[in-house]
Amino acid sequence: MKSVSYAKLFYNQFELRETGSVKLKISPLSRIRPYDSLATCGDFSDIVYSQDHVHFIVGDISGHGLALVKKCADEVIAEFKRIVQSPLEEQYQQISQLSNIAKYGMNLCLGKFDRIQGSLSYLCIGHMHFELLRNNNLQALRVNQGIVGILVDKPIRETKLRLLVGDRLMICSDGIDRKATLQALLQANLSANDCIEKIFQYSPAGNDDAICVCFDLLADESNSK
């Protein structure tokens, strides 16, 4: 996944419209603020591209400041890459059954963008927040309660969301204050990079790792249907 050095892409450059005649172009950007260091950080993200899909994972392993936490995160990423073509609910089940996840638990968001259909399928569990910014209006997306591997009260089912060119999606772990996310997202004309910078600025470092992942939905005009 691209680092914060990713070229700035301004939200107001893209008219909100249906994706009918063009493929979506998914522009990701992520930033991690470790509690101690990246070597002991349990917050992570990864992305895998296929021909017409973009698969992603954002996670937060319970605990921080220990090498074991980073080891758990690396194990989850490896499992995600191994099973990335499986349905999301199967991915969730496989990850939740990893021995360290069953022991320590985690917060998790799994998703798949369909660039042809212009849609997102996802599931999100735990203390995370997932926001959609569309035409300067914010919508909180569904997050299931629970702790992956430890306690999830009801069966997890994926949610499917129709997307528009110009949408911005933001996923943050509980190391980020949700009010900070909303405050930054509602500032007009911020690039993804500047928006993430504002989120971290408005949400001072606490006693936890923190991750923020942004997806801008653009039109891939070079690959029309």
C-alpha atoms as one frame of an Amber mdcrd trajectory, in Angstrom:
protein
   0.000   0.000   0.000   1.281   3.451  -0.882   2.958   5.481   1.847   2.174
   9.079   2.741   4.488  10.253  -0.039   1.780   9.297  -2.562   1.064  12.090
  -5.037  -1.690  14.426  -3.894  -5.110  13.766  -5.414  -7.612  16.497  -4.730
 -11.190  15.502  -4.006 -12.755  18.408  -5.863 -11.104  17.440  -9.156 -13.503
  14.544  -9.659 -17.182  14.957 -10.427 -19.404  12.516  -8.556 -20.980  10.236
 -11.132 -22.002   6.681 -11.815 -19.207   4.347 -12.935 -21.220   2.892 -15.826
 -18.838   3.609 -18.734 -15.493   3.440 -16.947 -13.608   1.237 -14.567 -12.907
   2.539 -11.106  -9.368   3.481 -10.257  -8.677   2.827  -6.583  -6.167   5.238
  -5.068  -5.017   4.012  -1.618  -3.012   5.841   0.999  -2.148   4.695   4.522
  -0.274   5.905   7.556   0.629   4.187  10.813   1.539   5.892  14.081   3.065
   3.227  16.346   2.798   3.527  20.107   6.430   2.484  20.451   7.969   1.446
  17.119   6.971  -0.291  13.904   8.852  -3.366  15.128   6.289  -3.776  17.927
   3.215  -2.317  16.181  -0.005  -4.325  15.852  -1.788  -1.983  13.418  -1.293
  -2.866   9.757  -2.749  -2.836   6.250  -2.111  -4.585   2.968  -3.529  -4.523
  -0.543  -3.577  -7.034  -3.398  -4.465  -6.185  -6.999  -6.058  -8.534  -9.522
  -7.351  -7.759 -13.006 -10.670  -6.188 -12.052 -10.539  -6.251  -8.240  -8.616
  -4.597  -5.432  -8.483  -6.604  -2.188  -7.507  -5.041   1.132  -7.083  -5.761
   4.811  -6.789  -3.331   7.722  -6.134  -4.774  11.161  -5.375  -3.971  14.772
  -3.919  -6.770  16.902  -4.826  -6.523  20.590  -1.928  -5.096  22.593   1.056
  -2.968  21.609   4.727  -2.441  22.352   5.649  -6.135  22.091   7.441  -8.028
  19.328   4.744 -10.706  19.609   2.112  -8.207  18.493   4.030  -7.465  15.278
   4.525 -11.203  14.748   0.754 -11.711  14.945   0.204  -8.927  12.416   2.697
 -10.504  10.009   0.959 -13.877  10.369  -2.416 -12.332   9.508  -0.987 -10.571
   6.428   0.589 -13.835   5.224  -2.729 -15.671   5.661  -4.608 -12.874   3.876
  -2.284 -13.134   0.877  -2.724 -16.904   0.812  -6.535 -16.830   0.797  -7.186
 -13.468  -0.871  -9.266 -15.001  -3.692 -11.631 -16.683  -1.222 -14.994 -15.102
  -0.296 -14.687 -12.501   2.452 -16.588 -14.558   5.002 -14.176 -17.456   4.452
 -11.206 -15.097   4.805 -12.631 -13.905   8.103 -13.106 -17.460   9.373  -9.583
 -18.509   8.409  -7.987 -15.468  10.038 -10.070 -15.779  13.210  -8.865 -19.379
  13.604  -5.155 -18.527  13.552  -3.741 -19.683  16.881  -2.430 -16.298  17.994
  -5.626 -14.501  16.955  -7.720 -17.035  18.855  -5.515 -16.289  21.861  -5.083
 -12.515  21.706  -7.851 -11.228  19.403  -7.925  -8.368  16.912 -10.028  -5.757
  15.129 -10.354  -6.430  11.406 -11.614  -4.949   8.148 -11.567  -6.998   4.925
 -12.743  -5.684   1.580 -12.854  -6.136  -2.175 -13.412  -3.382  -4.730 -15.009
  -4.457  -8.016 -13.683  -1.976 -10.571 -16.128  -3.078 -13.277 -19.314  -3.092
 -11.190 -18.285  -0.012  -9.221 -18.877  -1.618  -5.853 -17.252  -2.512  -2.555
 -17.870  -5.708  -0.603 -16.534  -5.579   2.947 -16.835  -6.777   6.498 -15.549
  -4.912   9.519 -15.423  -6.170  13.097 -14.338  -4.565  16.352 -13.197  -1.158
  17.514 -12.681   0.485  14.129 -14.542   3.183  12.276 -15.264   3.187   8.552
 -16.484   6.407   6.934 -17.764   7.302   3.463 -17.438  10.882   2.223 -19.704
  11.578  -0.754 -20.426  15.052  -2.054 -19.374  16.553   1.297 -21.793  14.297
   3.180 -20.522  11.727   5.670 -21.919   8.260   6.255 -20.728   5.855   8.948
 -20.465   2.405   7.370 -21.456  -0.764   9.166 -19.016  -2.165  11.749 -19.875
  -5.373  13.627 -19.235  -5.510  17.352 -16.827  -8.042  18.811 -13.210  -9.110
  18.967 -12.068 -11.353  16.131 -10.892 -14.698  17.482 -12.261 -14.039  20.977
 -15.875 -12.874  20.992 -18.222 -12.156  18.098 -21.891 -12.246  19.088 -23.515
 -13.062  15.758 -22.601 -14.454  12.324 -20.553 -12.055  10.231 -21.966 -11.248
   6.801 -20.388  -9.049   4.186 -21.919  -5.717   3.222 -22.042  -4.528  -0.384
 -21.876  -0.846  -1.239 -22.447   0.869  -4.574 -19.720   3.422  -5.265 -19.486
   6.666  -7.203 -16.471   8.251  -8.838 -15.343  10.912  -6.369 -16.138   8.924
  -3.222 -13.589   8.846  -0.414 -13.456   5.985   2.110 -11.543   6.192   5.391
 -10.808   3.305   7.775  -9.233   3.998  11.170  -8.324   1.891  14.174  -9.333
   2.823  17.718  -6.026   4.639  18.132  -7.694   7.420  16.140 -10.491   9.494
  17.640 -13.577   9.321  15.384 -14.349  12.999  15.937 -10.902  13.810  14.521
 -11.674  11.743  11.423 -14.994  13.482  10.829 -13.496  16.914  11.413 -10.761
  16.313   8.835 -13.015  14.662   6.240 -15.411  17.598   6.219 -12.681  20.090
   5.342 -13.153  20.903   1.673 -10.546  20.253  -1.014  -8.050  18.314   1.084
  -5.885  15.759  -0.675  -5.822  12.266   0.807  -2.378  12.989   2.227  -3.451
  16.265   3.846  -6.643  14.692   5.182  -4.693  11.934   6.928  -2.238  14.495
   8.278  -5.155  16.442   9.758  -6.661  13.305  11.294  -3.424  12.557  13.131
  -3.049  16.205  14.083  -6.549  16.303  15.587  -6.098  12.946  17.339  -3.032
  13.262  19.602  -0.935  10.194  20.311  -2.260   8.115  23.185  -1.393   4.742
  24.655  -2.107   2.733  21.515  -0.964   2.150  17.944  -2.990   3.954  15.285
  -3.628   3.448  11.581  -5.580   5.433   9.024  -6.264   4.117   5.503  -7.850
   6.236   2.776  -9.271   5.104  -0.569 -10.132   7.686  -3.225 -12.403   6.435
  -6.030 -11.338   7.834  -9.391 -12.303   7.187 -13.005  -9.871   5.006 -14.956
 -10.620   6.646 -18.297  -7.869   4.654 -20.038  -9.762   1.387 -19.401 -13.360
   1.948 -20.428 -15.720  -0.969 -20.699
